[in-house]
Amino acid sequence: MPNAELNSFCIVNFAFCITFTPIMTNELSAEQFKATFTERMVDFTDIEIDNPVNIWGYVKELVESGIVLKSVFEKELVEKVYRNDINTYDQVLLPTNDENTFVVIVVDIQKESILGHHVLDLNIEFGLK
């Protein structure tokens, strides 16, 4: 794992330094993404989650990489949230400009961290359209 200090940079302004550490993103392969599913996924969109992981710093990096729309980040738009039935992963679906296509942020519930992201095109995955 890279040393966070090596990936940090400092902005010096007169007598102080503000250190920024960029968030590293992780694009999940189809196999890695599918491994976060269980047979039954539960719709958690309208359910209050205790101690939710803040995904928006990660999403900001995806905006800067051209993967997520800026408006999705600015308005914190979430289409759906699904949790697998063994309570190990949440899948947060962010909208895109393409019908039935989402950027999915996968949250590792037990580690309270972001596992990565995957672009899910339901048109291809399930032959929609």
PyMOL commands that set and color helices and strands:
alter all, ss='L'
color gray80, all
select helices_A, chain A and resi 30-34+56-64+70-75+122-125
alter helices_A, ss='H'
color red, helices_A
select strands_A, chain A and resi 9-13+16-20+41-43+80-84+89-95+101-108+113-121
alter strands_A, ss='S'
color yellow, strands_A
deselect
rebuild
show_as cartoon
